[in-house]
Amino acid sequence: MKKLINLFLRKLGYELKTISSHNHSQSKLLAEGFPEYLKESRKAGMDVNDFINSKLGNPAYDIQIILKKELSEFKSPIFCELGVGTGRWTKEIIKILHDSQDWKIYAVDHSEWIVDFLKNYFINEKNVIPLLNDGLTLPFPDNNFLDLIFCQGMFIELKLSNIMSYAFEFSRTLKPNGIAVFNYIDLKTDNGWNHLRKQSTILSSCFTYHTTETIDRIFTEAGFVKIKSLLLGNSTYSYFRKL
Ligand SMILES: C[S@@+](CC[C@H](N)C(=O)[O-])C[C@H]1O[C@@H](n2cnc3c(N)ncnc32)[C@H](O)[C@@H]1O
C-alpha cells in the first residue's frame, strides 16, 4: 500500500516516510526550549527570533562587542557557529559578514529539530549551511579550514569532558591563527558565583560552572593560546587562537 501511495506521490515530488516518534521527541528534547518558543511566537504572530529577543534581549549590540573585531581579521571568513538554537545570533553575524566576500557559516547543532528548522529559516541564505553533529565532535572531515568558531550559550551547560572534546575538535578544524570564541560561567567571577547561588534552589537547573584555570588548561593542551576574556552579564567570553 505504502509503495502504491509513493508511486503516486513521487510524481508530485513527495514521499511517504515512517518517522520514529522516539527519534522525533528525542530531537525535540535536545532542542531545549526552542520548539516551545516557536509555538508561542506563532501564537503572537511574530518571527521566532524577534520573539525570543523580546524575552531575553537583542544580541545586535552584544555581537558588536563580542565578535566585530575578530571578524574584521578575515577577508573571506569561513565561520562555524556551534549550538545555534533558532539562529538569533546567526542573523546578526550575517549582517556583519555581508560586508565580506565569499563568507560562509556552518551552523552546527546536535538536535535534528534545530537543524531542520534552520534549513528552512535560512533557505534564502545560500552561505548558511546547517549541519547536524553528534554532540561531541564537529561534522567536518577536513582539518585546518575554519577561520572562526563561535559558541554562544552552550558551554554554559556543558560538562568539562564535553568541553574538552570540542576544544580538540576546534583545534583540528581551525586554520593556524584561527580563533575560537565561547562563553561559560566562571566561578572566579562574582557574577558567576552569584549565578551559582541563585541556581542552587532549582532542582532542574541546566547550568554548569568552571574556573579560568580549567578552561585555560584544556585549551592550552589542545594547542591554543589565550587572547583575552570578557565578562558580560553572568558569563565569561573566552578567546583562544590556534597556534
Ligand atoms: C541555550 S541554547 C543557545 C542557542 C543560541 N546560541 C542562542 O543563544 O540563542 C543551546 C544550543 O546548543 C545546542 N547544544 C546543546 N548541547 C550541544 C552539544 N553538545 N553539541 C551541539 N549542540 C548542542 C542546543 O540544541 C541548542 O541549540
The ligand as a Tripos MOL2 file, in Angstrom:
@<TRIPOS>MOLECULE
LIG
   27    29     1     0     0
SMALL
NO_CHARGES

@<TRIPOS>ATOM
      1 C1         20.8980   27.5670   25.2010 C.3       1 LIG1
      2 S1         20.8210   27.1530   23.5010 S.3       1 LIG1
      3 C2         21.6400   28.5500   22.7650 C.3       1 LIG1
      4 C3         21.1820   28.7700   21.3550 C.3       1 LIG1
      5 C4         21.7120   30.0380   20.6850 C.3       1 LIG1
      6 N1         23.1550   30.0580   20.6090 N.3       1 LIG1
      7 C5         21.1790   31.2590   21.3910 C.2       1 LIG1
      8 O1         21.9390   31.8610   22.1740 O.co2     1 LIG1
      9 O2         20.0160   31.6250   21.1560 O.co2     1 LIG1
     10 C6         21.9950   25.8460   23.3170 C.3       1 LIG1
     11 C7         22.0340   25.2590   21.9140 C.3       1 LIG1
     12 O3         23.1180   24.3280   21.8550 O.3       1 LIG1
     13 C8         22.6720   23.0690   21.3560 C.3       1 LIG1
     14 N2         23.5020   22.0710   22.0500 N.ar      1 LIG1
     15 C9         23.4970   21.7510   23.3690 C.ar      1 LIG1
     16 N3         24.4500   20.8530   23.6350 N.ar      1 LIG1
     17 C10        25.0990   20.6040   22.4630 C.ar      1 LIG1
     18 C11        26.2000   19.7820   22.0960 C.ar      1 LIG1
     19 N4         26.8450   19.0220   22.9800 N.pl3     1 LIG1
     20 N5         26.6120   19.7850   20.8060 N.ar      1 LIG1
     21 C12        25.9640   20.5590   19.8640 C.ar      1 LIG1
     22 N6         24.9090   21.3420   20.1570 N.ar      1 LIG1
     23 C13        24.4850   21.3760   21.4400 C.ar      1 LIG1
     24 C14        21.1730   23.0250   21.6620 C.3       1 LIG1
     25 O4         20.4860   22.1830   20.7690 O.3       1 LIG1
     26 C15        20.7920   24.4890   21.4870 C.3       1 LIG1
     27 O5         20.5010   24.8000   20.1520 O.3       1 LIG1
@<TRIPOS>BOND
     1     1     2 1
     2     2     3 1
     3     2    10 1
     4     3     4 1
     5     4     5 1
     6     5     6 1
     7     5     7 1
     8     7     8 2
     9     7     9 1
    10    10    11 1
    11    11    12 1
    12    11    26 1
    13    12    13 1
    14    13    14 1
    15    13    24 1
    16    14    15 ar
    17    14    23 ar
    18    15    16 ar
    19    16    17 ar
    20    17    18 ar
    21    17    23 ar
    22    18    19 1
    23    18    20 ar
    24    20    21 ar
    25    21    22 ar
    26    22    23 ar
    27    24    25 1
    28    24    26 1
    29    26    27 1
@<TRIPOS>SUBSTRUCTURE
     1 LIG1         1 GROUP 0 **** ****
